[in-house]
Amino acid sequence: MTNTPANDQWLQHRAQELILIDQLKRVERFNGRAAMLGIVIGIATEALTGAGIAHQIGLGALVDGYAACRTQFLPFCF
C-alpha cells in the first residue's frame, strides 16, 4: 500500500483527534478531582466551624431566607 496525499491527510487528522481526546480526558479527570477535593474541604470546614457550605461561599442569607419562608416566619414567600 502506498501513501497517497489523501491517506496522509486522513492519518494526520486522525492523529490530531486522538491527541485532543487524550487531552480532554486528562482535563476532565483533573476537574473531577478538583471538584471532589473542594467538596471534601467544604464538608471538613462545616464539621469544624458549624457553618454550612452555602454560608461558606456567601449564600447564607439566601438559605436562611428560604428556611424562614418554609417555617412561616415571613408573612410572604417568593
LUMPA-103400 format. One line per field, with one value per residue (C-alpha): x, y, z; residue number from 1. Coordinates in nm, 3 decimals, always signed. Example, Ala and Ser with C-alpha at 12.3 -4.5 7.8 and 13.67 -1.06 7.14 Angstrom:
BEGIN
u (+1.230, +1.367) $
v (-0.450, -0.106) $
w (+0.780, +0.714) $
resi (1, 2) $
This chain:
BEGIN
u (+0.000, +0.140, +0.086, -0.121, -0.165, -0.529, -0.425, -0.152, -0.400, -0.650, -0.379, -0.274, -0.635, -0.694, -0.374, -0.487, -0.826, -0.663, -0.435, -0.731, -0.933, -0.641, -0.604, -0.978, -0.967, -0.682, -0.854, -1.184, -1.005, -0.833, -1.163, -1.334, -1.057, -1.059, -1.437, -1.410, -1.136, -1.347, -1.645, -1.429, -1.274, -1.620, -1.756, -1.449, -1.484, -1.852, -1.766, -1.507, -1.692, -2.059, -2.117, -2.273, -2.125, -2.377, -2.265, -1.900, -1.945, -2.163, -2.512, -2.613, -2.874, -3.048, -3.059, -3.173, -3.448, -3.572, -3.569, -3.765, -4.015, -4.056, -4.118, -4.360, -4.165, -4.211, -4.552, -4.476, -4.272, -4.142) $
v (+0.000, +0.335, +0.652, +0.892, +1.255, +1.186, +0.894, +1.101, +1.380, +1.138, +0.990, +1.335, +1.432, +1.109, +1.159, +1.510, +1.376, +1.114, +1.374, +1.605, +1.318, +1.228, +1.592, +1.617, +1.303, +1.447, +1.783, +1.624, +1.394, +1.698, +1.891, +1.595, +1.557, +1.931, +1.922, +1.622, +1.795, +2.111, +1.916, +1.733, +2.062, +2.222, +1.933, +1.933, +2.309, +2.264, +1.999, +2.225, +2.559, +2.463, +2.697, +2.517, +2.520, +2.783, +3.013, +2.949, +3.071, +3.369, +3.234, +3.201, +3.477, +3.308, +2.976, +3.143, +3.329, +3.005, +2.834, +3.124, +3.103, +2.729, +2.772, +3.061, +3.326, +3.558, +3.696, +3.643, +3.391, +3.405) $
w (+0.000, -0.098, +0.095, -0.108, -0.010, +0.085, +0.305, +0.473, +0.535, +0.688, +0.914, +1.034, +1.103, +1.296, +1.498, +1.591, +1.700, +1.923, +2.081, +2.152, +2.302, +2.529, +2.638, +2.707, +2.922, +3.129, +3.174, +3.277, +3.523, +3.678, +3.701, +3.868, +4.122, +4.197, +4.250, +4.483, +4.679, +4.708, +4.842, +5.097, +5.213, +5.239, +5.445, +5.671, +5.724, +5.801, +6.059, +6.224, +6.218, +6.205, +5.908, +5.613, +5.266, +5.150, +5.432, +5.347, +4.990, +5.084, +5.011, +5.375, +5.361, +5.071, +5.256, +5.577, +5.391, +5.237, +5.580, +5.730, +5.448, +5.495, +5.869, +5.800, +5.991, +5.695, +5.600, +5.229, +5.037, +4.686) $
resi (1, 2, 3, 4, 5, 6, 7, 8, 9, 10, 11, 12, 13, 14, 15, 16, 17, 18, 19, 20, 21, 22, 23, 24, 25, 26, 27, 28, 29, 30, 31, 32, 33, 34, 35, 36, 37, 38, 39, 40, 41, 42, 43, 44, 45, 46, 47, 48, 49, 50, 51, 52, 53, 54, 55, 56, 57, 58, 59, 60, 61, 62, 63, 64, 65, 66, 67, 68, 69, 70, 71, 72, 73, 74, 75, 76, 77, 78) $
